[in-house]
């Protein structure tokens, strides 16, 4: 009797047999296999399977969905997507999780004969005489699937290129992949030499893992990106990319609306006291803001606005060059200060403290009059005077809008400001 379970197990064995060369890959050119690159779809599929088998269903569902966006005819991704959704529903009802593949048994008594390889534990194929041939020393008795020429060809075709692909690590699909310097020497005799020594090592796999997590973030897979970045922190606790990992992780968690976790990630970033400390303060404020805790958000925004020169880690010059060229990078102080003042003003406005919101907007104009954000600050001032009942003053609102039209005519805010100024003139000031 052929069951889905048996089909699934036998397909896995077929892949293993192709890997070791037990079944000839008919019609597949070996050079073509060597030249095949891992596609984005396959990369997401591999990572989704890893999450699925570990019971981490949320990012698995997101990655399978991304595979279907790229290739709607990917039946394996569709089946796994549907199964993951069913398991997610069962999990919420207390049902036991069912992994895609049987995990390798771990001997509780310590005896070696209970440890079976994945391939030895999975599949039984019938030979030409109809007798069962076991793959491995001790194969479990499972439903069998007869493999003949009719169904072998499409399966082999589907496995095209798998020999090399299985050997490759998951890597970013960016054409210009980031690479570490060939050597990462450490400056000797510095006060922080021991700290540098523990964080000086970065290998290709760290860069590949980070690129993959960053790629998921840029694709909008914020839940999956956050989960992957959390894994990176556990896997590489002393990586020199730790600040960048935490920065991306806090951003991803905010976008995924997981505010308590975002607050925790932002605090960890602040505690490192690195070049990302001011960014950590801003992200902390943003997490409080979007979660509805406006009072705490106002405090953290003001801390971020009082930015000081970030602390530089005393490391070798070529390591610093690598970090500087690896996105994301710390936000420049002036830019971060402007963002903090604008955001603090918005938080005060939402909280009904319009005088304080005006003060924060005016800080941008007085401290950074040449910045492009000054036009945005004027527009927000105009909005407060126009719409806030307690401080309403149509003349001041009109003047703020006119400042944008005259002083920042090329700003994207200029057209909106002119429309508002014309509206006030026609209806209230003429």
N, C-alpha and C positions, 0 to 999 in steps of 0.2 A: 504493500500500500504506500503510495507516494504521498507524503505530507509536506506541508510548507516547511516544517521544521527540518525534515530530511533534505529537501531541496537546498535550504539555506546552508546546512552543514556540508553538503557535498560540493556546493559552489566554492566554499572556503577551501576545501581540500583540493579542488581543481586549481585554484590560485596557487596553493603551495606546491602542487606538482609542476605547474608551469615554472615556478621559481627555481626549483631544483633541476628542471630539465627532463622530468619523467615523461611528459607528453610533448611531442613536437609542436611548435607553434606554426601550424600550416599557413603558408601564404604571408608570413610576416617577415619582412626584411630585417636582419639583425642590426644593420647600420641605422635603419629607420628607428628601431627601438632605442638605440644609444642616443640618437639625436632628439628624442621626444622630450619636451619640457613638461613639468607638472603644471597643468592648467589651473586657473582660479577655481573652477568648478570642482576639480578633483581635490584641491587643497582644502576647500570648505567641507567636502565630503569626508576626507580623512579626519579632520578635526571634529566634525560632527559625530562621527562614529566613536571617537575617543570619549567625548562627553557622554554619549549615549550609554556606552559600556560602563562608565563610571557612575551612572545614575544621575548625572547633571543634566536634567532634561531641558531646562529653559534655554541655555545656549545651544543645545543640540537642535531643538526645534527651529531656532533662528537660523542656524547654519544650513539645515536641510531646506528651509524656505528660500534661502539665498541661492542654493543650488537650483531650485525649481525656477527662480527668476531668470537665471542664466540659461537653463536648459529645461523647459517645461516637459520634455519627453523623457527625462531621467526617471525611469520607473523605480529604481532602487531608492533614490532620494524621496520619491513620493510615498513609497511603502514605509520607509523609516519615519518620515514626517508624520504619517497617519498613526503609526504604532506609538511614536513618542507622545503624540497628543492623547491617545488612549491611556497610555501609562501615566501621563500627567494627571488625567482625570481619576484613574485608579489610585494614584498616590495620595490625592487629596481625600479619597475615601478610605485610606488606610490599606490599600491593596499592596501586595508584595511586588517589588520591581522584578522584571524579567530581562536579563541582559541579552544582547544580540547573540553573542557567542559564549560558549562555555569557557569559564576561566580555568586556568591550570590549577589542579587540585593541590592543596598544601597539606602535607602529612602532619597530622596532629601528634602522632606518636614518634615522629622523626624518622620513620623508615623510608628508604629510597624508593621502594617498589610502588608506593602510593603516589609518587610524583610523576605525572604524565605530561608529555608535551601536548601543545594545543592540537597539532596535526594528528598525533596518535590517539587522541581522545575523541575525535570528531566523526570520522567517516569510515564506511565500509563499502567497497565497490565489488560488484560481481565480475568474475572473470569470464572467459569465453565459454567455459563449461558450465557456467551457472553457479559455481561454488563461490563462497565469499572469501575475498582476499582482504586481510586486515592491513590497514595502514598504521604501522607502528607496532610495538611489542604487545600492547594490551588495549585493543580497541573495544569501546563499549558497543553493545548491540543496539543499533538504531535502525529506523526504517531506511531501506536502501533505495537508490535511484539508479536505474539502468542508463548508462551513457553509451549512445551509439553514434554513428556518423551523422545522423540527421540533426541531433541536438548538440553535438560536440563542436561543429564548425562555428555557429554563432557565439558559443561560449568562448571559444579561443579568440575569435575576432574581438569580443568584448574585452578580453584580457590583453589586447595589443598594447605593447609598451610597458606592461606591468613589471617585467623583470628589473628594468632599471629604475622605474618609479618607486618600487617598494624600497629600494636601497637608498633613495634620496631622502633627505630630511625635508620637512615642510619649510618652504622658503617663500619670501615675498615675491609677488609677481612684478614688482617694479623693475624696470629695465636697469635702472641705476641703483643696484642694491648697495646699502651701506656696508663698508668693510672696516675692520679695525686696522690700526697701523701694524706694520709687521712686527715691531717690538714696542713694548710699553715700559721703558725704563723708569725707575723711581728716583727722584732726587734724594741724595743722601744727606744726612746730618741735619735735617729740618726738625723742628719741634713736633711736627705731626707725622713723622716718618712711620710710626707704628700704625697709625690710622690709614695712611696711604698704602702701606704694605698689604693690609687686609683687603683692600679694594682695588688693587692694581690689575687684577686679572680679568680679561674679557675675551671670550672665544667666539668663534663664528656662530655657534649654536645660540648664544645669548642674543646676538644681533638678529639672527633669523627669527627667534621667538618674539623678540621685541617688535620687529617689522610686521610680523603676522598680527600681533595684537593691535598695533597701530593701524594696520590696514582695515581690520574689523571696525575700529572706531571711525575711520574716515568713511566707511560704507554705511554708517548709521546703526551698526549692530552693537549698541551700547551695553546691553546686558552681557552679551558674549564677550565683548572686549574687556569689561570689568572683571569677569570671571577669569579670563586668560591672564590679565595683568596681576590678579591676586595670585595665580599659580606661579607667575614669574617671580614675585616677591618671595614666595616659599622656596622656589627652586634656586634662586640666586640671591640669598640674603645680603651678601656683601658686594653686589654688582655696582660698578660705577655709574650704571644707568638707573640706580634706585630712585633718584629724585625725579627723573623723567617718567618712570613707571608710575610713581605716586601721583604726579601731576595729571597724567592722562587718566589714571584710575579715578581720581576725584572728579574730573570733568565728565567721564563716562557715567559715573554713579549719579551725578546731578541730572544729566540728560535722561537717565533711566528713572528719575524721580525716586531714587533710593537715598533719601537725605541723611538718615542716621549713619549709614555706611560712608557716605560722601564726607560728612563732618569728621568721622574718624580718620579717613584717608588724608584730609586736609590738615588735621592736627599733627599727624605723623610727618607730613611734609614740612610743617612749621618747626617741629621739634628737631629736625635734622640741622636747621640753622644754616642752610646752604644758599646758593644764589636763587633758589626758588622759594625762599621764605615769604617774600612779599606776595608772590602769586598764591601761596598757600593761604595767607590771610584773606586775600580777595575771594578765593574759592570757598573758604569757610563762611565768609559773609554771604556769598551768593547762595550757599546751601541753606543757611538760616533764613535768608530772604524768601527763597522759593518754597520753603516749608511753612512759611507764615509767621515765623518768629522775627517780627520786624525790629523789635527793640534790640535783640542781640545782633541782628544784621547791621543795624546802624553803628553799633560799637565797633564791630569788626571792619566795616567799611572805613571808618575814621582811622583805625589802626593801619589799614592798608594805605590810606591816603598820606600818612606820615612816614612814607617809605624812606629808608636809609640805604646807603650803598650796600649791596648784598655781600655776604662773606664769600670769599673765594677759597676753594680748597687748594692747599699747597701740593700740587701734583706736577708731574713732568709736563713739559711743554707740548709734546706730541699727544699725550693723553688729553690735555685741555683742548687741543685743536680738534681731536675726535669728538669730544663732547660738544664743542661749539657748533660743529657741523651736523650733529645729530638732532633732528627735530623731535619734540618741541624744545624751544630754548626759552630762557627766562624773559619775561616781558620787560622792556626798558622802563626805567623808573618813572620818567615823565608820563609815558603812556599809561602806566598802571595808576599813577596818581590821579590823572584826569578821569579814568574809568571809575576809580573809587569815589571821587567827588560826585560825578554824575549819578552813580548808583546809590550813594548815600542820599542825595537829593531825592531820587525816586522813592527810596524807602521812607523818608520823612513825608513825602507827598501822599503815599499810600496810607500812612498812619495819621494823616490829617494835620501834620505839623508843617504848614505851608511856609511860615516865616523861616524856619530852619532849612527847608528845602531850597528856598530862594538863596539863602546864604551859601549853600554848597554849590549851586549853579554859578553864582557870582565869583566864587573862588576860582573856578576854571577860567573865567574871562579875565580876571585881574592877574592871575599867576601865569596863565598861558594864552595870552591874547593872539599869538600867531598860529596857534594850533588849529587844525581843521575842526576839532571838537568844540571850539568856541562858538561856532555857528549853532551847533546842536544845543549848547548851554543857553544861548539867547532864545532859541525856539521854546525850550522848556520853561524859561522864565515867562515868555509870552503866554504859554498855556496856563500857567498858574494864575497870572493876573487876569486872564480871560475867563477861566472856568471856576476857580476856587472862590466860593461865595464870601468867605471871611476877609479875603484880601483883594477882592475884585477891583480892578482899575483898568478900564478899557484903554485909557490913554497910554498907560505904561506898557500894556500889552502891545498896542500899536507901535510904540517906539521900539520895543524889543524886536518885533518882526521887521521893522524898517532898517534896523541896524544890520540885520542879516543881508537884506537886499542891497544895501549900499556898501558894506564892508566886505562881504563874502559872496559876491555875485555868482561865482562859479561853484559854490557849495551845493550839494544835493538838497540842502534844506532851503535854498533860496526860493525856489518855485512855490513850495508849500507856505513859506513865510509871506510871500507876496499875496497869495490867495487869502490868507487869514487877515493880512493888513487891509486888503480891499474890502473884505467882508465887514470888518470893524468900522471902516470909514463909511461905507454905504449905509450901515444899519444903526450906528451909535454915535459917530463923531462928526458927521457932516453938518 
